[in-house]
Amino acid sequence: MTELRKRGEGGGGGDIDSTDNISDKEADADDRLGLQGDAEGECDDSKAATPDVPLSTADADHTPQCLNKALEGLPPRWKNYWIRWVLSIAMISGFVPIIYMGPVTLILVVMIVQIKCFQEIITIGYRVYHSYDLPWFRTLSWYFLICVNYFFYGETLADYFGALVQREEPLQFLARYHRFISFALYLAGFCMFVLSLVKKHYRLQFYMFAWTHVTLLIVVTQSHLVIQNLFEGMIWFIVPISIVICNDIMAYLFGFFFGRTPLIKLSPKKTWEGFIGGFFSTVVLSFLMAYLLSQFQYFVCPVGFNSETNGFTVECEPSDIFVMQEYTLPTAVQNTLRWETVNLYPFQIHSIFLSSFASLIGPFGGFFASGFKRAFKIKDFASTIPGHGGIMDRFDCQYLMATFTHVYIASFIRGPNPSKVLQQLLLLQPEQQLSIFHTLHFHLREKGMLPSSAE
């Protein structure tokens, strides 16, 4: 942005945009958006100038009064420690009954978290945009959120609820033309954005248009992947989320008590001691959690829809990765431990890869969020959770983990899903279903699994 301004000043010739020269007010918008191009993109929080745009409510203290009184007199460092610890225990305790309530509740929780994260990010942009009294930014942002959710949840409905769609005439129409309807809805929003463009503020409006779409990509797309993981089995939902929480907590504890060596400039409080301690703790915990959850059908079976009961089912014959198997240990390990074999669930081995990603790569989602907040000179995205910040502050690593889990399942785990294939078959015309039946009957007879017609 700095280079473009210099070219505009020194390059002469106002013919680049002689009729709509960018006003001083719009040029100042770059500064308000944090695009002034300072040295290495770093800012000293202690010396940072107050931005022109009002600070968010994230800087306010919303700690419960009773907790503040109980911790009165403690040094700020220890007070923050106990606030984070108490609130963390409360959130984890609340997560357990939500899991017990089943897939529908979990889907609703994911949707609520997604909406809140979207609201927190959009609000930061809105404070910049609203100072110019330009129309429709917040309205269009929420409209695009509805459009994208309609598209993703419609795809899920068609994939996993084929029997229900087949029974209901309105749903059949929506499923058949789902992508066209989704595109038409998005196109309406696109046209509204073009009509909302205001002379001398075009650049700022396109900043905000890009802001909304990047937010949709980060938040909505990846939260959809969380739901996709859930349908593969609740264990693919619970374990990735739990190991990110574990890594966050253990890295904080190791850093709090033993941290001496700074890890990264973007997040000065992160230390190598916390990073390494969090890694080993997360690998151990995920290994134990994988062993525990692999024993229960409720967690390992893919989530399906039962057309007879009109409800979700989690009953199945567990796949091989959730069946105990015997493994021969390497010779070096045998000589050390005096064991030749060990019994494990294959999912425990997969959990090591998941936890390694959560510990080594997952934190970069947090570093990315830290850089974003420093660019706008804010401490947290919001102040929803005392001691923790906003919902987005807690889920910055979760979204990255959800994408990795989805890719991992698709690459190394997922095979043909009979339930999903059946749902798709039910959507076909009767003639097509009959053709597939004859083809399948012939194929099974050729393999000797069905008696020949002569018999």
Disulfide bonds with the S-S distance in Angstrom:
Cys301-Cys316 2.03
